[in-house]
Structures are given as structure tokens and as C-alpha cells.
Amino acid sequence: MCIRDRYMGNAVNHFESIGGKPFSFEFEFLGEEGVGPGPSREYFTVICHALRLPVHNMWRKTSDGSLFPSPIDPLDLREFKHSSNRRRPKADDERDFEKLHLLFRLTGTMVAIALLDERTLDLPLSPIFWRLVLDLPVTVADIALVDRELGEVILELSAISHHKRQGAPPEQLLFKGVPIEDLGLTFTFPGYDEIDIVPNGISKAVTLANVDEYVSALAHYWLVETVKTQVHYFREGFRKVLPLEYLAHFLPTEIGLLFAEPDEDPHWSLEELQRSILPAYGYNEESRTFKNLLKLMSKFDLEQRRSFLLFVTGSSRLPPGGFSGLHPHLSVVKKLPNPAPKGARQQTADEMLPSVMTCQNYLKLPDYSSYEILSQKILYVLAECPSGFQFS
């Protein structure tokens, strides 16, 4: 049983209690009608969304929209490592490292549970992050995916080194028209002369002869050193449920697909919806309301798609395989009005709202008289569904 406005505290208690013993997690929210797999799916979705909130400063988006840990500021990282009690005075712009460790450990545990139980997660972790988790090498090119501005500089310096090895003339070995030696660079982190990226880096000038070494050292520091604490605690949480060797069968680019399908249009085309969504109990493929629903769904934008999935299934992402991967399949059934009390006016379909059975992936849809009314009612409940299972 979970209290909605205390979900993060609930998550810490639930996931931290795992200790290698058999377990099964099914959740429901206190004071709400939803029971079964649907609330459990929503619980994981709510936690995923919470972990992505800016207040936690856990992630940054890469160029492909996936998530990579926000780098710990090099000075903060160094001071934290050398602090005797690992506590420093906190300012508004500083992160609570102990809290950060807890959240990454929680994330690792949750991800492993999702893999084990074949749950959908709305947490698109970057393949670069998965390479670090699996202790695989990263490349200089990866930095441009994580930090576009720094990556452009590093790739330009790397290109100069490549041209030098190819015997290019001197005019092709300049950085924005300036010789490498005149840039005044040392083997330190840009903007932090006190942070060496190699031993005694402050005393080592960057030259045309060693620029390739500088590029590799800087990329390693930025992609590995500033996130290795986060990776460590993610691994620690993951290992509470599964060995990391479980992931060795997959490429880093494949692991994210185990949790959810990419947000791609083909799954939401009218043709795909007609193939994947089942009319039942009062509707058939030729029913006007069923056809109007599929028409509306095919026009959803990304936010509406996720809201619809959350409303009907409890998860805001499609599982691997798209709609065909839902078990049971998404079904649309006719919702009939309750009999009116004696002497009272009978409610019409146009006055009713859709409702759901998330445990069965059922959408209970009144037989609306027009596409416009159906659209109005559906969009209304999508706007309200984040607050709970009021429409179960």
C-alpha cells in the first residue's frame, strides 16, 4: 500500500529492503479504487518521473533524448572525496551527495526489478551510461552526445591530431586559426586549473605533439570520472536483484529497448492501431465510436500519447513490441449508463466519461454521438488522469 504524496519515501523503504531474498512487488495507492497490475505499473511510472525531476539533478539529456548522469562538479567531487566525514556545508547550488547515492542505488534496484518482472519503465537511460555500467570503454565521439559544446571543441582538436598523422600542411593544424601551443592549455579540466586530468597536469602544456593524449584524457575525465560515483551506486542497487552479468548478453544500445519502445509514430498510425486494439463487448471494428477513437489516437501528440497510456495501462510508455506487446491486449468495450432511479432522467452516453480497468488494459467507452464529443471527453480525462484512478 502506497501513499501517493509520499511515494519517494515508500520507494526508498520498498527497494532498500531487498536483500537477495525472493520478492514480488504489487502496489496500490491508499484511498484509490485501482487494484492489480495497473496501479503497480503506475507506481513505477510515478517513481521514474520523480527521479527525472530537476530538483534531484540526477540526469542530463543527451542529443538523442536519452538520460546520462549529471556530472558532479569536479571541485565538489574532489572536496567530497577528501572530506573526513563526507559532509560539507550545503548551499542552494550544491547537491546532497548522500541523497544522490541513495537515489542512484534506488534507480539501479528499480531497473533490475523491471528487467526481472518485464515491467515497462519511462526512464530512457543512455547507451553511453550502460557502457559505463558494464565497464565497457567510451570514446572521444561520445562526449559530443553528452555535452555538445565541449564535444565540439574536443572533436575539433581530435581532427587536428588526425590531420597531423596524415601529414597535413601547417595551415590545417590550427584551432580556429591559432596554433595549439598558443591556446595556453594544460592537462587540467577546463575552468579548473586545480583539477589535473593526468598526474601533475598543471605542469604539462598541450602541444600539437600531445593533443591526442589531451583529448583522450579530457574525454575520460568528463565521461567517466565525474559520473563514476553515480555508476557505482547504480551498480550496487542493481546487484541487489540481479548480477550485472545478466546484461552481458545485450549491446548497450539494446538494453533500453528491454524497458519500452521508442516514441515512434509507426505504433500510432491508424493502420497499426486497427491491427493492435481490440473492440469487444458492444463494439466491433465497424462501430462508429471505435473508429472515432482510433482516429483521435492517431492524431495524438507525444504528451497525449503518454497520458493516454498512463490512463489506460498505468504506464506512460509502450512495452517492447508496441501495442502488440501489451498483455492483455488493449481492448475497448462499450460503457453503458447505470439505470436511473425511479422518476429520474436517464443519463445519456454523451454525458458520461470514459473509465478504465488498468489491470486488464480495458478502456470502457460510452457510445458517443460524434467525434467531437468523444474527443472532448477523452482529452478531459487525460488531463485529469495524473491525479489517480478516479476513472476506474
C-alpha positions as CSV (number, residue, x, y, z in Angstrom):
1,M,0.0,0.0,0.0
2,C,1.5,3.4,-1.1
3,I,0.5,6.9,-0.1
4,R,0.6,9.0,-3.3
5,D,2.1,12.1,-1.8
6,R,4.8,10.1,-0.1
7,Y,5.8,7.8,-3.0
8,M,9.5,8.6,-2.9
9,G,9.7,7.6,0.8
10,N,7.7,4.5,0.0
11,A,10.1,3.6,-2.8
12,V,13.1,4.0,-0.6
13,N,11.6,1.7,2.0
14,H,10.5,-0.9,-0.5
15,F,13.6,-1.1,-2.6
16,E,16.1,-0.7,0.2
17,S,14.5,-3.6,2.0
18,I,15.5,-6.0,-0.8
19,G,18.4,-8.2,0.3
20,G,18.7,-11.0,-2.2
21,K,15.7,-12.9,-1.0
22,P,12.7,-13.8,-3.3
23,F,10.2,-11.0,-3.6
24,S,7.2,-9.8,-5.5
25,F,6.1,-6.2,-5.8
26,E,2.5,-5.3,-6.5
27,F,1.2,-1.9,-5.3
28,E,-2.0,0.1,-4.8
29,F,-2.5,3.6,-3.8
30,L,-4.2,4.3,-0.5
31,G,-7.7,5.8,-0.9
32,E,-7.9,5.0,-4.6
33,E,-10.0,2.4,-6.3
34,G,-7.4,0.9,-8.7
35,V,-6.1,-2.6,-7.7
36,G,-4.0,-5.2,-9.5
37,P,-1.2,-4.7,-12.1
38,G,-2.4,-1.3,-13.2
39,P,-1.5,0.6,-10.0
40,S,1.8,-1.3,-9.9
41,R,2.6,-0.1,-13.4
42,E,1.7,3.5,-12.4
43,Y,3.8,3.3,-9.3
44,F,6.9,2.5,-11.3
45,T,6.0,5.3,-13.7
46,V,5.5,7.8,-10.9
47,I,8.9,6.9,-9.5
48,C,10.6,7.2,-12.9
49,H,9.1,10.7,-13.3
50,A,10.1,11.7,-9.8
51,L,13.7,10.6,-10.4
52,R,13.8,12.8,-13.5
53,L,12.7,16.0,-11.6
54,P,15.2,18.8,-11.9
55,V,15.3,19.2,-8.1
56,H,17.2,15.9,-7.8
57,N,19.7,17.0,-10.5
58,M,20.4,13.3,-11.4
59,W,20.3,13.4,-15.2
60,R,21.1,15.5,-18.2
61,K,19.6,14.8,-21.6
62,T,21.9,13.7,-24.4
63,S,21.5,14.7,-28.0
64,D,19.2,11.7,-28.7
65,G,17.0,12.5,-25.8
66,S,18.2,9.7,-23.5
67,L,19.5,10.2,-20.0
68,F,23.1,10.4,-18.7
69,P,24.1,11.2,-15.2
70,S,24.6,14.9,-14.5
71,P,28.3,15.3,-13.9
72,I,29.4,16.1,-10.4
73,D,31.2,19.4,-10.3
74,P,34.9,18.5,-10.3
75,L,35.6,20.7,-7.2
76,D,32.7,19.3,-5.3
77,L,33.8,15.8,-6.2
78,R,37.3,16.4,-5.0
79,E,36.3,18.0,-1.8
80,F,33.7,15.3,-1.1
81,K,36.3,12.6,-1.6
82,H,38.8,14.2,0.8
83,S,36.3,15.3,3.5
84,S,36.8,13.3,6.7
85,N,33.1,13.0,7.5
86,R,31.8,13.3,3.9
87,R,29.6,16.2,4.9
88,R,30.1,19.8,3.8
89,P,28.0,22.9,4.4
90,K,25.2,22.8,1.9
91,A,24.4,25.8,-0.4
92,D,21.4,26.1,-2.7
93,D,23.5,25.1,-5.7
94,E,25.2,22.1,-4.1
95,R,24.0,18.5,-4.2
96,D,23.5,16.3,-1.2
97,F,25.8,13.5,-2.1
98,E,24.3,11.0,0.4
99,K,20.9,11.6,-1.1
100,L,22.4,11.3,-4.6
101,H,23.9,7.9,-3.7
102,L,20.6,6.7,-2.3
103,L,18.7,7.8,-5.4
104,F,21.1,6.1,-7.8
105,R,21.1,2.9,-5.7
106,L,17.2,3.0,-5.8
107,T,17.3,3.5,-9.6
108,G,19.6,0.5,-10.0
109,T,17.3,-1.7,-7.9
110,M,14.2,-0.5,-9.7
111,V,15.7,-1.1,-13.1
112,A,16.7,-4.6,-12.1
113,I,13.2,-5.4,-10.8
114,A,11.8,-4.1,-14.1
115,L,14.0,-6.4,-16.1
116,L,13.2,-9.4,-13.9
117,D,9.4,-8.7,-13.9
118,E,9.3,-7.5,-17.5
119,R,7.9,-4.1,-16.5
120,T,7.8,-1.0,-18.7
121,L,9.9,1.9,-17.4
122,D,9.8,5.5,-18.5
123,L,13.5,6.0,-17.9
124,P,15.4,6.0,-21.2
125,L,19.0,5.6,-20.0
126,S,21.7,6.5,-22.5
127,P,23.7,3.6,-24.1
128,I,26.8,5.5,-23.0
129,F,25.6,5.1,-19.4
130,W,25.0,1.4,-20.0
131,R,28.6,1.1,-21.3
132,L,29.9,2.6,-18.1
133,V,27.7,0.3,-16.0
134,L,29.1,-2.7,-17.9
135,D,32.6,-1.4,-17.6
136,L,33.0,-1.0,-21.4
137,P,35.2,1.7,-22.9
138,V,33.7,5.1,-24.0
139,T,35.1,7.0,-27.0
140,V,36.0,10.6,-27.7
141,A,33.0,10.9,-30.0
142,D,30.7,10.0,-27.1
143,I,31.3,13.3,-25.4
144,A,29.6,15.2,-28.2
145,L,26.4,13.2,-27.4
146,V,26.6,14.2,-23.7
147,D,27.9,17.7,-23.9
148,R,27.5,19.3,-27.3
149,E,29.6,22.4,-26.6
150,L,32.6,20.7,-25.0
151,G,32.2,17.8,-27.5
152,E,32.6,20.2,-30.5
153,V,35.8,21.5,-29.1
154,I,37.2,18.1,-28.4
155,L,36.3,16.7,-31.8
156,E,37.9,19.7,-33.5
157,L,41.1,19.1,-31.5
158,S,40.9,15.4,-32.3
159,A,40.5,16.3,-36.0
160,I,43.7,18.4,-35.9
161,S,45.6,15.4,-34.4
162,H,44.2,13.2,-37.2
163,H,45.3,15.7,-39.9
164,K,48.8,15.8,-38.3
165,R,49.1,12.0,-38.6
166,Q,48.0,12.2,-42.2
167,G,50.8,14.7,-42.9
168,A,48.6,17.7,-43.4
169,P,50.2,21.1,-44.1
170,P,50.6,23.5,-41.1
171,E,47.6,25.7,-42.0
172,Q,45.3,22.7,-41.4
173,L,46.8,22.1,-37.9
174,L,45.3,25.3,-36.4
175,F,42.5,25.6,-33.9
176,K,40.2,28.4,-35.1
177,G,43.3,29.9,-36.8
178,V,45.5,29.6,-33.7
179,P,48.4,27.1,-33.2
180,I,47.7,24.6,-30.4
181,E,50.6,25.8,-28.4
182,D,49.3,29.4,-28.3
183,L,46.0,28.3,-26.7
184,G,47.6,28.2,-23.2
185,L,46.0,24.8,-22.4
186,T,47.4,22.4,-19.8
187,F,46.3,18.9,-18.8
188,T,43.7,20.3,-16.4
189,F,39.9,20.4,-16.5
190,P,38.7,23.4,-18.5
191,G,37.9,26.2,-16.0
192,Y,39.5,24.3,-13.1
193,D,43.3,24.7,-13.1
194,E,43.5,22.9,-9.8
195,I,41.9,19.7,-11.3
196,D,44.5,17.6,-13.1
197,I,43.3,15.2,-15.7
198,V,46.6,13.4,-15.6
199,P,49.2,13.4,-12.8
200,N,50.7,16.9,-12.4
201,G,48.6,18.1,-15.3
202,I,49.0,21.7,-14.4
203,S,52.7,21.5,-15.4
204,K,52.0,19.8,-18.7
205,A,51.3,22.1,-21.6
206,V,49.1,20.9,-24.5
207,T,51.0,20.9,-27.8
208,L,50.5,19.7,-31.3
209,A,52.6,16.6,-30.3
210,N,50.4,15.6,-27.4
211,V,46.9,17.0,-28.3
212,D,45.6,13.5,-28.9
213,E,46.6,12.4,-25.4
214,Y,44.9,15.6,-24.0
215,V,41.7,14.8,-25.9
216,S,41.6,11.3,-24.6
217,A,42.3,12.3,-21.0
218,L,39.7,15.1,-21.0
219,A,37.0,12.8,-22.5
220,H,37.8,10.1,-20.0
221,Y,37.6,12.6,-17.1
222,W,34.3,14.1,-18.2
223,L,32.6,10.9,-19.2
224,V,33.9,8.6,-16.6
225,E,35.5,10.4,-13.6
226,T,32.6,12.9,-13.0
227,V,30.0,10.2,-13.1
228,K,31.7,7.1,-11.6
229,T,30.2,7.7,-8.2
230,Q,26.7,7.6,-9.7
231,V,27.6,4.5,-11.7
232,H,29.0,2.8,-8.6
233,Y,25.7,3.2,-6.6
234,F,23.5,2.3,-9.6
235,R,25.5,-1.0,-9.9
236,E,25.2,-1.6,-6.1
237,G,21.4,-1.2,-6.3
238,F,21.2,-3.4,-9.5
239,R,23.2,-6.2,-7.9
240,K,20.7,-6.5,-5.0
241,V,18.3,-8.1,-7.5
242,L,20.4,-9.4,-10.5
243,P,24.1,-9.9,-11.3
244,L,25.4,-7.4,-13.8
245,E,26.4,-10.4,-16.0
246,Y,22.7,-10.6,-16.8
247,L,23.2,-7.6,-19.1
248,A,26.2,-9.0,-20.9
249,H,24.0,-10.7,-23.4
250,F,22.9,-7.3,-24.8
251,L,24.5,-4.5,-26.6
252,P,24.4,-1.1,-24.7
253,T,22.1,0.2,-27.5
254,E,19.7,-2.8,-26.9
255,I,19.3,-2.6,-23.2
256,G,16.9,0.4,-23.3
257,L,14.6,-1.5,-25.6
258,L,14.0,-4.0,-22.9
259,F,12.1,-1.4,-20.9
260,A,10.0,0.4,-23.5
261,E,9.5,1.1,-27.2
262,P,11.0,4.4,-28.6
263,D,8.4,7.1,-29.1
264,E,7.9,6.5,-32.7
265,D,5.0,7.3,-35.0
266,P,4.6,3.9,-36.6
267,H,3.0,2.5,-33.4
268,W,0.4,5.2,-33.5
269,S,-0.5,5.1,-37.2
270,L,-4.2,4.4,-37.9
271,E,-3.3,1.1,-39.6
272,E,-1.2,-0.1,-36.6
273,L,-4.0,0.9,-34.2
274,Q,-6.5,-1.0,-36.2
275,R,-4.3,-4.1,-36.1
276,S,-3.5,-3.9,-32.4
277,I,-6.5,-2.6,-30.5
278,L,-9.4,-4.9,-29.9
279,P,-13.1,-3.9,-30.0
280,A,-15.2,-6.0,-27.6
281,Y,-18.4,-6.3,-25.5
282,G,-20.6,-3.9,-27.5
283,Y,-18.2,-2.7,-30.2
284,N,-16.8,-4.2,-33.4
285,E,-14.4,-3.0,-36.0
286,E,-17.1,-1.1,-37.8
287,S,-18.6,0.6,-34.8
288,R,-18.6,4.4,-35.2
289,T,-17.3,5.2,-31.8
290,F,-14.5,2.6,-32.0
291,K,-13.4,4.1,-35.4
292,N,-13.6,7.6,-34.0
293,L,-11.4,6.6,-31.0
294,L,-8.7,5.2,-33.3
295,K,-8.9,8.3,-35.5
296,L,-8.3,10.5,-32.4
297,M,-5.5,8.3,-31.1
298,S,-3.7,8.6,-34.5
299,K,-3.6,12.4,-34.1
300,F,-2.3,12.4,-30.5
301,D,0.9,14.4,-29.9
302,L,3.7,12.9,-27.7
303,E,2.3,14.2,-24.4
304,Q,-1.2,13.0,-25.2
305,R,0.1,9.5,-26.2
306,R,1.8,9.2,-22.9
307,S,-1.2,10.5,-20.9
308,F,-3.5,8.0,-22.7
309,L,-1.2,5.1,-22.0
310,L,-0.9,6.1,-18.3
311,F,-4.7,6.4,-18.1
312,V,-5.4,3.0,-19.7
313,T,-2.5,0.9,-18.7
314,G,-0.8,2.6,-15.7
315,S,2.4,3.1,-17.7
316,S,3.3,6.1,-19.9
317,R,5.4,4.0,-22.3
318,L,4.6,1.2,-24.6
319,P,6.3,-2.1,-23.9
320,P,8.7,-3.7,-26.4
321,G,6.6,-4.6,-29.4
322,G,4.3,-1.6,-29.1
323,F,0.6,-2.1,-28.6
324,S,1.1,-5.7,-29.6
325,G,3.4,-6.2,-26.6
326,L,0.6,-5.3,-24.1
327,H,-0.6,-8.3,-22.1
328,P,-3.5,-8.5,-22.2
329,H,-4.1,-6.6,-25.4
330,L,-5.8,-3.2,-25.2
331,S,-9.5,-3.7,-25.5
332,V,-12.3,-1.1,-26.0
333,V,-15.7,-2.1,-24.5
334,K,-19.0,-0.2,-24.5
335,K,-19.8,1.6,-21.3
336,L,-23.5,1.7,-20.5
337,P,-25.2,4.2,-18.2
338,N,-26.3,3.0,-14.8
339,P,-30.1,2.7,-14.5
340,A,-31.6,5.9,-13.3
341,P,-33.5,5.9,-10.0
342,K,-37.3,5.8,-10.4
343,G,-38.6,9.1,-11.7
344,A,-35.1,10.5,-12.5
345,R,-33.9,11.3,-16.0
346,Q,-31.7,8.6,-17.6
347,Q,-28.2,9.7,-18.2
348,T,-27.1,9.7,-21.9
349,A,-23.8,8.5,-23.3
350,D,-22.8,12.0,-24.2
351,E,-22.9,12.9,-20.6
352,M,-20.7,10.1,-19.4
353,L,-16.9,9.9,-19.1
354,P,-14.7,7.0,-20.2
355,S,-13.3,4.8,-17.5
356,V,-10.7,2.1,-17.3
357,M,-9.7,-1.3,-15.9
358,T,-5.9,-0.9,-15.9
359,C,-5.3,-4.5,-14.7
360,Q,-6.9,-5.7,-17.9
361,N,-6.0,-2.9,-20.2
362,Y,-9.7,-2.2,-20.7
363,L,-11.0,1.2,-21.9
364,K,-14.7,1.4,-21.1
365,L,-16.0,3.9,-23.7
366,P,-19.6,5.3,-23.9
367,D,-21.1,5.3,-27.4
368,Y,-20.7,9.0,-28.1
369,S,-22.9,10.6,-30.8
370,S,-20.0,12.3,-32.6
371,Y,-16.2,12.5,-33.0
372,E,-16.2,16.0,-31.4
373,I,-17.8,14.8,-28.2
374,L,-15.6,11.7,-28.0
375,S,-12.5,14.0,-28.4
376,Q,-13.7,16.4,-25.7
377,K,-14.4,13.6,-23.2
378,I,-11.1,11.7,-23.9
379,L,-8.9,14.8,-23.6
380,Y,-10.7,15.8,-20.4
381,V,-9.8,12.6,-18.6
382,L,-6.3,12.6,-20.0
383,A,-5.8,16.0,-18.3
384,E,-7.2,14.6,-15.0
385,C,-5.6,11.1,-15.0
386,P,-2.2,12.0,-13.3
387,S,-4.1,12.6,-10.1
388,G,-5.1,9.0,-9.7
389,F,-7.6,6.3,-10.6
390,Q,-10.7,8.4,-10.3
391,F,-12.0,6.9,-13.5
392,S,-11.5,3.2,-12.6
